[in-house]
Amino acid sequence: MLRPEIDFAYFQETQAEYVDINGITIAEQTIGMGRLSFGPEIAIPIHISDGMIEPVIGMFGIWDFTSGDLSARLQAGIRFSNGNAASLTLSGGYAGLFIPDFSSWNVRAGLTIPLQ
């Protein structure tokens, strides 16, 4: 299975000027972040007697359009599901490809339990 993915995130926050406890004026500051993540995820469903096991791997481009940086993230994991639609997902990944001074590792776990 090939699953394309696109993720868009943007935020901007402005902190108003204020005077701190020492009487120093702190100027107004605006920070923001804009990011577009895109790429495919490839999964191989393997049916077993009580459900399914699905190894997953993906590579995603990450474009930070506020700074102009372009990097990539590798993600790999496995999904387990049973016949009742309950599932467990475990994955890990590495981000920061193509950016010399940046790297990030992540681990994710998810549990889905149907309420029906």
C-alpha positions as CSV (number, residue, x, y, z in Angstrom):
1,M,0.0,0.0,0.0
2,L,1.2,3.5,-0.9
3,R,-0.2,6.3,1.3
4,P,0.7,9.8,0.3
5,E,0.8,12.4,3.1
6,I,0.8,16.2,3.2
7,D,0.9,18.1,6.4
8,F,0.7,21.9,6.8
9,A,1.5,23.8,10.0
10,Y,1.7,27.5,10.6
11,F,1.5,29.7,13.6
12,Q,2.5,33.3,14.6
13,E,2.5,34.8,18.0
14,T,3.1,38.4,19.0
15,Q,4.2,39.3,22.5
16,A,3.3,42.9,23.5
17,E,5.9,45.3,24.8
18,Y,6.1,45.2,28.6
19,V,8.2,46.4,31.6
20,D,9.8,43.7,33.6
21,I,10.2,43.6,37.4
22,N,13.6,45.5,37.1
23,G,12.0,48.4,35.2
24,I,13.5,47.3,31.9
25,T,11.3,47.7,28.8
26,I,11.1,44.5,26.7
27,A,10.2,45.3,23.1
28,E,7.3,43.7,21.3
29,Q,8.4,40.4,19.7
30,T,6.8,38.4,16.9
31,I,7.7,34.7,16.3
32,G,6.3,32.4,13.7
33,M,6.8,29.0,12.1
34,G,5.5,27.6,8.8
35,R,6.2,24.1,7.7
36,L,5.0,21.8,4.9
37,S,5.7,18.1,5.2
38,F,5.1,15.8,2.2
39,G,6.0,12.3,1.1
40,P,4.9,8.7,0.8
41,E,4.4,6.0,3.4
42,I,4.7,2.4,2.2
43,A,2.9,-0.4,4.2
44,I,2.8,-4.1,3.6
45,P,-0.3,-5.7,5.3
46,I,0.3,-9.2,6.4
47,H,-2.9,-11.0,7.4
48,I,-2.7,-13.4,10.3
49,S,-5.4,-15.6,11.9
50,D,-6.4,-13.0,14.5
51,G,-5.9,-9.7,12.6
52,M,-3.1,-8.0,10.7
53,I,0.5,-7.0,11.1
54,E,1.6,-4.0,8.9
55,P,5.3,-3.0,8.7
56,V,5.5,0.7,7.6
57,I,8.3,2.9,6.2
58,G,8.1,6.4,5.0
59,M,10.3,9.3,3.8
60,F,9.0,12.8,4.1
61,G,10.4,16.1,2.8
62,I,10.1,19.0,5.2
63,W,10.1,22.6,3.9
64,D,10.3,25.3,6.6
65,F,9.0,28.2,4.5
66,T,9.7,30.8,7.2
67,S,13.4,30.1,7.1
68,G,13.7,28.4,3.6
69,D,15.3,25.2,5.0
70,L,14.6,21.9,3.3
71,S,15.2,18.7,5.1
72,A,13.9,15.1,5.3
73,R,12.5,12.7,7.9
74,L,12.7,8.9,7.8
75,Q,10.0,7.0,9.7
76,A,9.6,3.3,10.3
77,G,7.2,1.3,12.4
78,I,4.7,-1.5,12.7
79,R,0.9,-1.7,13.2
80,F,-0.9,-4.5,14.9
81,S,-4.7,-4.9,14.6
82,N,-7.1,-7.6,15.6
83,G,-10.5,-8.6,14.2
84,N,-12.3,-6.1,16.5
85,A,-10.6,-3.1,14.8
86,A,-8.4,-2.4,17.9
87,S,-4.9,-1.5,16.9
88,L,-1.5,-0.7,18.3
89,T,1.1,1.4,16.4
90,L,4.8,1.7,17.3
91,S,7.2,3.8,15.2
92,G,10.4,5.7,15.3
93,G,12.1,8.2,13.1
94,Y,15.0,10.5,12.4
95,A,14.6,14.1,11.0
96,G,17.2,16.6,9.9
97,L,18.6,15.0,6.8
98,F,20.3,17.7,4.6
99,I,20.7,20.2,7.6
100,P,24.2,19.9,9.0
101,D,23.6,21.3,12.5
102,F,20.2,19.8,13.2
103,S,18.9,16.3,14.0
104,S,15.9,15.0,15.8
105,W,14.8,11.5,16.9
106,N,11.2,10.5,17.7
107,V,9.4,7.6,19.0
108,R,5.6,7.2,18.7
109,A,3.1,4.8,20.2
110,G,-0.6,4.8,19.5
111,L,-3.5,2.6,20.7
112,T,-6.9,2.7,19.1
113,I,-9.8,1.0,20.9
114,P,-13.3,1.1,19.2
115,L,-16.1,2.1,21.5
116,Q,-18.8,0.1,19.7
